[in-house]
Amino acid sequence: MYGFLDGVRIVELGHILLAPYATQWLGDFGADIVKVEAPEGDYYRNLGLAREPGMTAQWMGVNRNKRSIVLDLKQPEGQETLLAMVRKADVLVHNMRVPAIERLGLGYEAVRAVNQRIVYAAAIGFGQDGPYADFPAFDDLIQSWCGLAEANGRVMGAPAFVPLVVADIITALVLGQALLAAIFRQARTGKGCYIETPMFETMVSMMLNQHLNGHAYRPSLEGLGYSRVMSPFRKPAATRDGHISHGVYKYDQWQKFLAAAGRQDLLNGPLMSDARTMLVNFPRLYEIMATEILPTRTTAEWRRIFNELSIPCAPLNSLDDLLQDPHLEAVGLIEDYEHPTRGAMRQVRNPVTAREVETRADRSPPELGQDGIAVLRDYGLQGAAIEGLVARGVVRLPASERAP
């Protein structure tokens, strides 16, 4: 954990992946993240593999460097307790549907009424000014809605999702950037703000950044879609004994590659008459490369040729390969650690490396509600008040923790 955000207090009403992944980055950077969970816990705690219920690998992967408190927000006292915490917080983050959080009395105006300097971030499915505002959203739906699944279909032959919850992850990273900007402004001016990060608009912005293409001009020049990345042959290519990925991209790279491959017919032919012609013919060049040229030699032979030509290339790694990759081992990206209650564990550390910054050990992903008493004390509640909240079931503690 780095000390970039030491002293910043963030209350997270997050579930599944979107908000929790965004706040984990800020926790990795030193912010104090308090994860507020319902009595049954974040649903993600039970998705995926786990030694025991409540702490799956997926959940632990996005909830380190946080503290957990269980608050029953369906009770008025739970809502009042959260607002008492918000008075002392810098940021509130949620990924609930807006009508749902409004029903709990925790919408932006209600929170701002108790803390004018709060940064209030809503990670939602759709922007609240459009007709889809109240529609439910999760990753598969957004991949379909934003055009990603259909674009995959043009390449793969049938619409397909990316085998990664990419809409959640990308939106989480955008949310994290917005939060850092808002925290910086708050530190300079003392002012809070409302941030809305909708999944649909975020993913459409990513898709059309690449594929608006000729429609960026008025009137439009050509159709939608960047032809190079839409080619069905832009993928790991089969060699004589395996696969290889390559970075033959620029005109001079194509010239060097075709000369080394002995394809003077292409080098001097109409597909390569100049750089502009090459760009237009990317799909056909990729097809010839994948079907006629690369299958003629082994992966090792092509890697040697690409390296001699100073053209980037890569092997086709499997997920298993990543656990033994020599570079990842050298930089320690995948690390072993001892969880205080779950024993020997492995995690993927934050990929950022910083120097001349304060560091301290990561906080392990928390058990459900394990930090309830400490959090309430840190946010200004005292013994008798805490006892009452626990007694009335507003705050739930794990069996191992006693009320004060």
Backbone torsions as a table, in degrees:
resi	resn	phi	psi	omega
1	MET	NA	130.6	176.6
2	TYR	-92.9	162.8	-176.6
3	GLY	-101.1	22.5	-178.9
4	PHE	-55.0	-42.1	-171.4
5	LEU	-111.2	26.2	178.4
6	ASP	-53.5	132.4	179.2
7	GLY	94.5	-13.2	179.1
8	VAL	-82.7	129.8	-178.6
9	ARG	-109.3	124.2	-177.5
10	ILE	-125.1	127.6	173.6
11	VAL	-102.5	122.9	-177.0
12	GLU	-110.8	120.5	168.8
13	LEU	-103.3	65.4	-172.4
14	GLY	-111.4	151.4	176.1
15	HIS	-144.6	161.6	-176.4
16	ILE	56.9	-113.3	-166.3
17	LEU	-124.1	-40.5	-165.6
18	LEU	-59.4	-67.8	-179.8
19	ALA	-63.8	-41.9	179.5
20	PRO	-60.0	-37.5	179.4
21	TYR	-68.5	-40.8	178.2
22	ALA	-61.4	-45.8	-176.8
23	THR	-73.3	-27.6	176.8
24	GLN	-60.9	-38.3	176.8
25	TRP	-58.4	-43.2	-179.0
26	LEU	-70.7	-33.3	173.7
27	GLY	-65.6	-39.9	175.5
28	ASP	-61.2	-26.6	-179.8
29	PHE	-93.8	9.3	169.2
30	GLY	108.9	-8.5	179.3
31	ALA	-68.8	150.2	174.5
32	ASP	-86.2	108.3	-177.9
33	ILE	-100.3	120.1	173.2
34	VAL	-105.2	113.9	179.7
35	LYS	-90.5	116.0	179.3
36	VAL	-93.8	119.4	-177.0
37	GLU	-117.5	151.4	173.6
38	ALA	-70.0	164.0	-179.3
39	PRO	-53.9	-32.6	179.2
40	GLU	-84.4	-5.9	178.0
41	GLY	84.6	164.4	174.7
42	ASP	-57.4	129.5	-178.3
43	TYR	-57.4	-28.8	-178.1
44	TYR	-67.2	-18.2	177.5
45	ARG	-59.7	-19.8	-175.0
46	ASN	-115.9	10.7	178.1
47	LEU	-100.7	120.0	-179.8
48	GLY	105.5	-167.8	-174.5
49	LEU	-87.5	144.4	177.3
50	ALA	-155.6	149.5	173.7
51	ARG	-67.4	-41.4	179.3
52	GLU	-135.2	156.6	-178.7
53	PRO	-59.5	147.1	170.5
54	GLY	101.2	-8.4	-178.1
55	MET	-144.4	69.1	180.0
56	THR	-74.9	162.3	178.0
57	ALA	-59.6	-40.6	-179.9
58	GLN	-61.8	-44.9	-178.4
59	TRP	-66.2	-43.7	-178.7
60	MET	-65.3	-26.2	-179.0
61	GLY	-69.5	-15.3	-178.5
62	VAL	-128.1	17.5	-176.2
63	ASN	-137.2	26.9	171.8
64	ARG	-79.2	167.4	178.6
65	ASN	55.8	41.0	176.7
66	LYS	-137.3	160.4	170.5
67	ARG	-115.1	144.4	-176.0
68	SER	-111.2	132.8	171.1
69	ILE	-130.8	139.8	176.6
70	VAL	-100.5	118.3	176.2
71	LEU	-124.6	131.6	174.9
72	ASP	-85.9	95.0	-175.7
73	LEU	-77.4	-3.0	174.2
74	LYS	-80.1	-14.6	175.1
75	GLN	-93.7	138.0	178.6
76	PRO	-52.8	-37.5	179.5
77	GLU	-65.7	-31.9	176.7
78	GLY	-66.0	-42.4	177.5
79	GLN	-64.6	-41.9	178.8
80	GLU	-63.7	-38.0	179.5
81	THR	-66.7	-41.0	178.4
82	LEU	-63.7	-42.1	178.9
83	LEU	-64.5	-33.1	175.3
84	ALA	-64.4	-38.4	176.3
85	MET	-67.1	-41.2	-177.5
86	VAL	-61.1	-30.6	179.1
87	ARG	-57.1	-29.4	-177.2
88	LYS	-106.0	3.5	-176.8
89	ALA	-94.6	161.5	174.1
90	ASP	-97.5	-31.3	-172.9
91	VAL	-140.6	140.7	167.2
92	LEU	-122.2	128.3	-179.3
93	VAL	-124.1	135.1	173.5
94	HIS	-143.3	157.4	169.8
95	ASN	-128.7	44.7	173.2
96	MET	-93.0	158.1	171.2
97	ARG	-65.4	143.1	-173.3
98	VAL	-59.7	-44.8	178.2
99	PRO	-58.5	-34.5	-178.8
100	ALA	-67.5	-43.8	-178.7
101	ILE	-74.2	-28.8	174.8
102	GLU	-65.4	-38.7	179.2
103	ARG	-63.8	-26.9	178.2
104	LEU	-82.4	-1.1	-178.6
105	GLY	74.0	26.0	-175.1
106	LEU	-125.5	27.8	174.3
107	GLY	-71.2	176.9	-173.6
108	TYR	-59.1	-46.9	-176.3
109	GLU	-64.2	-39.2	179.8
110	ALA	-66.1	-39.9	179.9
111	VAL	-72.0	-41.5	180.0
112	ARG	-63.9	-28.0	-179.8
113	ALA	-64.5	-27.2	-179.7
114	VAL	-101.3	-10.3	179.2
115	ASN	-154.4	99.1	-176.6
116	GLN	-66.4	-22.5	-176.0
117	ARG	-97.6	10.6	-176.8
118	ILE	-69.5	139.5	165.7
119	VAL	-93.4	114.6	-174.2
120	TYR	-110.1	116.4	-175.1
121	ALA	-117.8	124.7	178.0
122	ALA	-111.9	111.7	174.7
123	ALA	-95.8	107.4	-167.8
124	ILE	-130.1	177.2	-178.2
125	GLY	-77.9	-45.6	-173.5
126	PHE	-139.0	146.2	177.5
127	GLY	-56.7	142.8	-172.1
128	GLN	-77.6	-3.5	178.0
129	ASP	-95.2	-0.3	-176.6
130	GLY	-110.2	170.4	-176.9
131	PRO	-68.8	-15.4	178.7
132	TYR	-90.6	6.8	-167.8
133	ALA	-48.5	-42.2	-173.6
134	ASP	-98.0	7.3	-179.2
135	PHE	-70.7	143.1	173.1
136	PRO	-70.1	154.3	-178.1
137	ALA	-148.4	137.3	165.1
138	PHE	-146.7	176.4	-163.9
139	ASP	-54.5	-50.0	-176.9
140	ASP	-59.2	-42.4	-179.6
141	LEU	-62.5	-42.5	-177.4
142	ILE	-70.7	-38.1	175.4
143	GLN	-58.9	-36.8	178.0
144	SER	-72.3	-44.0	-174.2
145	TRP	-69.5	-34.7	-172.5
146	CYS	-85.9	-1.2	178.5
147	GLY	95.4	-5.3	-177.0
148	LEU	-66.9	-45.4	-178.6
149	ALA	-64.3	-38.5	178.8
150	GLU	-68.4	-39.7	178.0
151	ALA	-63.6	-40.0	174.6
152	ASN	-60.0	-36.9	-179.8
153	GLY	-63.6	-33.5	178.3
154	ARG	-64.2	-31.4	-178.5
155	VAL	-87.9	-40.2	-171.1
156	MET	-97.1	-8.8	178.3
157	GLY	100.1	-18.4	177.1
158	ALA	-154.6	147.7	179.8
159	PRO	-53.2	139.8	-175.7
160	ALA	-151.8	145.8	173.7
161	PHE	-83.3	149.8	169.5
162	VAL	-67.3	134.6	-178.3
163	PRO	-77.3	55.0	179.3
164	LEU	-164.2	142.0	-179.7
165	VAL	-78.0	70.0	-167.4
166	VAL	-70.8	-31.1	179.2
167	ALA	-67.5	-42.5	175.1
168	ASP	-61.6	-46.3	-174.3
169	ILE	-66.9	-46.5	-179.7
170	ILE	-64.5	-43.0	179.2
171	THR	-64.0	-36.6	177.2
172	ALA	-62.6	-41.6	179.1
173	LEU	-67.0	-38.0	175.7
174	VAL	-65.1	-42.2	176.9
175	LEU	-59.7	-43.5	179.2
176	GLY	-60.1	-41.6	177.2
177	GLN	-62.9	-43.8	179.8
178	ALA	-62.8	-40.0	178.8
179	LEU	-64.3	-42.4	178.5
180	LEU	-61.8	-41.5	178.0
181	ALA	-63.7	-42.4	-179.3
182	ALA	-67.6	-38.8	178.0
183	ILE	-64.8	-38.8	177.7
184	PHE	-62.9	-46.0	178.7
185	ARG	-62.8	-42.3	179.7
186	GLN	-60.0	-41.9	179.9
187	ALA	-65.5	-33.3	-178.3
188	ARG	-81.5	-37.5	-170.7
189	THR	-114.7	-16.0	-174.9
190	GLY	77.4	7.9	-175.8
191	LYS	-100.2	143.5	174.2
192	GLY	-94.9	-174.1	179.8
193	CYS	-168.4	169.9	175.0
194	TYR	-108.3	130.4	177.9
195	ILE	-121.3	130.1	177.7
196	GLU	-120.5	121.0	-179.3
197	THR	-120.9	91.7	-177.6
198	PRO	-85.5	137.2	-178.0
199	MET	-62.4	-44.6	-174.7
200	PHE	-61.9	-52.7	-178.9
201	GLU	-64.1	-37.0	179.1
202	THR	-62.3	-46.4	-177.8
203	MET	-71.7	-35.8	176.4
204	VAL	-64.6	-37.4	178.0
205	SER	-62.6	-37.9	177.2
206	MET	-67.7	-45.2	-178.0
207	MET	-64.0	-47.5	-175.7
208	LEU	-78.3	-19.2	171.4
209	ASN	-57.3	-38.0	178.0
210	GLN	-87.9	-36.4	-164.1
211	HIS	-113.4	4.1	174.8
212	LEU	-62.7	-38.3	169.1
213	ASN	51.0	-126.6	-176.4
214	GLY	-63.1	-19.2	179.9
215	HIS	-77.6	-1.4	171.5
216	ALA	-70.8	-17.3	-178.6
217	TYR	-103.9	147.5	177.6
218	ARG	-119.9	117.2	-3.4
219	PRO	-70.5	163.6	-174.8
220	SER	-67.2	149.5	180.0
221	LEU	-89.0	-46.9	-178.7
222	GLU	-142.6	-167.7	180.0
223	GLY	-80.5	179.4	175.7
224	LEU	-75.4	154.4	174.8
225	GLY	106.1	125.4	177.1
226	TYR	-85.7	110.9	-167.7
227	SER	-60.1	-35.7	-176.4
228	ARG	-61.5	-46.4	-176.6
229	VAL	-83.3	-11.6	178.1
230	MET	-91.1	-2.2	-179.9
231	SER	-66.5	133.2	176.8
232	PRO	-66.7	-11.0	179.0
233	PHE	-99.8	5.7	172.6
234	ARG	-85.7	83.1	-177.3
235	LYS	-164.6	168.6	174.5
236	PRO	-54.1	129.4	-173.5
237	ALA	-99.6	145.0	178.3
238	ALA	-72.1	133.6	170.9
239	THR	-105.8	-170.1	179.5
240	ARG	-64.3	-31.7	-174.8
241	ASP	-130.0	11.6	-178.5
242	GLY	178.3	-136.1	-179.7
243	HIS	-140.9	160.5	175.6
244	ILE	-150.7	148.4	171.7
245	SER	-112.7	145.4	-173.0
246	HIS	-135.5	164.9	178.3
247	GLY	-118.0	38.9	174.5
248	VAL	-73.4	108.8	-167.3
249	TYR	-136.9	-51.1	-176.3
250	LYS	-85.5	164.6	-177.3
251	TYR	-59.9	-44.6	-179.0
252	ASP	-67.5	-30.9	176.6
253	GLN	-67.4	-42.9	176.8
254	TRP	-61.0	-39.8	179.4
255	GLN	-62.0	-47.6	-179.4
256	LYS	-63.9	-43.1	-177.8
257	PHE	-65.2	-47.1	-177.6
258	LEU	-65.3	-34.4	176.7
259	ALA	-65.8	-44.6	-179.7
260	ALA	-66.1	-32.3	-179.8
261	ALA	-81.3	-5.2	179.9
262	GLY	74.9	24.8	-179.0
263	ARG	-103.1	65.3	177.9
264	GLN	-62.6	-28.2	179.3
265	ASP	-60.3	-38.8	177.5
266	LEU	-78.5	-41.2	-177.6
267	LEU	-58.6	-37.7	-178.2
268	ASN	-103.6	8.0	-175.5
269	GLY	-92.7	-177.9	-174.3
270	PRO	-68.7	-20.9	179.8
271	LEU	-72.6	-18.8	-172.8
272	MET	-126.5	29.0	-174.6
273	SER	-65.2	-29.7	174.2
274	ASP	-160.5	176.4	-174.7
275	ALA	-62.5	-39.7	-179.2
276	ARG	-65.3	-42.1	178.5
277	THR	-63.5	-40.8	177.9
278	MET	-58.8	-43.3	-179.7
279	LEU	-62.3	-41.1	179.4
280	VAL	-64.9	-33.4	-174.9
281	ASN	-97.7	14.4	178.5
282	PHE	-47.5	-50.7	-176.9
283	PRO	-57.3	-43.1	-178.9
284	ARG	-69.1	-38.1	178.8
285	LEU	-65.5	-41.2	176.7
286	TYR	-61.7	-40.6	-179.7
287	GLU	-63.0	-46.6	179.8
288	ILE	-63.1	-42.3	-179.9
289	MET	-60.1	-45.0	-175.2
290	ALA	-74.8	-32.8	-173.2
291	THR	-100.3	-25.4	-174.4
292	GLU	-114.1	-31.8	-170.5
293	ILE	-100.7	-57.5	-173.3
294	LEU	-63.0	-32.6	178.7
295	PRO	-67.4	-5.9	-175.2
296	THR	-84.1	-12.7	-178.0
297	ARG	-135.8	167.9	-179.7
298	THR	-78.6	164.7	177.1
299	THR	-58.9	-43.9	-179.5
300	ALA	-61.9	-40.2	179.2
301	GLU	-63.9	-43.8	-179.9
302	TRP	-68.0	-37.4	177.6
303	ARG	-62.7	-39.3	177.6
304	ARG	-64.5	-43.8	-179.6
305	ILE	-64.0	-47.0	179.8
306	PHE	-60.6	-41.9	180.0
307	ASN	-64.6	-41.1	178.1
308	GLU	-63.9	-31.5	179.8
309	LEU	-87.6	-0.5	-176.1
310	SER	58.6	38.7	175.4
311	ILE	-107.4	125.6	-178.5
312	PRO	-60.8	143.9	174.9
313	CYS	-151.1	165.8	-177.3
314	ALA	-150.6	148.5	172.3
315	PRO	-74.9	167.1	176.0
316	LEU	-94.7	96.1	-179.4
317	ASN	-80.0	144.9	168.0
318	SER	-94.2	171.5	174.7
319	LEU	-60.2	-38.2	177.5
320	ASP	-61.4	-38.9	-179.7
321	ASP	-60.2	-33.8	-177.4
322	LEU	-62.1	-32.6	-178.5
323	LEU	-72.1	-12.0	179.5
324	GLN	-122.8	11.8	-176.7
325	ASP	-66.7	127.0	-175.2
326	PRO	-63.8	-33.7	178.1
327	HIS	-68.2	-45.9	179.7
328	LEU	-63.3	-34.7	175.8
329	GLU	-65.2	-41.8	-177.3
330	ALA	-65.5	-39.1	-178.8
331	VAL	-89.1	-6.3	176.4
332	GLY	68.0	36.1	-178.5
333	LEU	-66.9	-38.8	179.0
334	ILE	-101.9	115.5	-171.2
335	GLU	-124.3	147.8	174.2
336	ASP	-88.9	145.8	175.2
337	TYR	-153.2	167.3	-179.3
338	GLU	-108.1	112.8	176.8
339	HIS	-79.0	137.2	-174.0
340	PRO	-61.3	-25.6	179.6
341	THR	-119.1	-19.5	-174.6
342	ARG	-106.0	-2.1	174.8
343	GLY	80.9	-150.9	-175.7
344	ALA	-65.9	128.0	-176.9
345	MET	-137.8	168.6	174.9
346	ARG	-132.2	142.5	177.3
347	GLN	-143.1	162.1	172.5
348	VAL	-95.7	114.8	-177.6
349	ARG	-69.1	166.9	172.5
350	ASN	-59.9	130.8	-174.7
351	PRO	-74.1	-10.7	-178.9
352	VAL	-74.0	136.1	171.5
353	THR	-115.9	127.4	179.4
354	ALA	-130.0	147.2	176.3
355	ARG	-120.4	159.4	-178.2
356	GLU	60.6	31.8	177.7
357	VAL	-127.8	140.1	178.2
358	GLU	-60.2	141.3	178.1
359	THR	-132.9	158.0	171.7
360	ARG	-153.2	168.1	-175.9
361	ALA	-65.4	146.8	175.2
362	ASP	-64.1	149.9	170.3
363	ARG	-89.7	127.3	-178.7
364	SER	-65.1	150.7	175.2
365	PRO	-52.2	132.8	-170.5
366	PRO	-84.3	150.9	166.5
367	GLU	-66.7	157.1	-178.0
368	LEU	-59.4	117.3	174.7
369	GLY	74.3	12.4	-171.5
370	GLN	-66.8	-21.5	-175.3
371	ASP	-108.0	15.5	-172.3
372	GLY	-53.2	-51.0	-176.1
373	ILE	-66.5	-46.1	-179.0
374	ALA	-61.1	-40.1	179.5
375	VAL	-63.4	-47.9	-179.0
376	LEU	-60.7	-40.5	177.6
377	ARG	-64.1	-42.9	-179.5
378	ASP	-63.4	-29.6	-179.1
379	TYR	-95.6	14.4	167.1
380	GLY	100.9	0.1	178.4
381	LEU	-84.9	148.1	-175.7
382	GLN	-109.3	176.9	-171.8
383	GLY	-51.0	-54.7	-175.9
384	ALA	-63.7	-41.2	179.7
385	ALA	-64.5	-40.5	179.6
386	ILE	-66.6	-43.2	178.3
387	GLU	-56.3	-43.2	-179.2
388	GLY	-64.8	-41.8	179.2
389	LEU	-63.2	-40.2	178.9
390	VAL	-68.3	-43.7	-178.0
391	ALA	-62.1	-36.2	-178.1
392	ARG	-89.6	4.5	176.2
393	GLY	76.1	12.0	177.4
394	VAL	-73.2	-41.0	173.9
395	VAL	-108.9	129.9	179.2
396	ARG	-109.9	135.1	-179.8
397	LEU	-114.0	150.6	173.6
398	PRO	-66.0	159.6	-175.4
399	ALA	-58.9	-29.3	-175.7
400	SER	-78.5	-10.3	-175.8
401	GLU	-111.2	130.9	-179.9
402	ARG	-95.1	152.5	173.8
403	ALA	-67.9	152.5	-178.1
404	PRO	-66.9	NA	NA
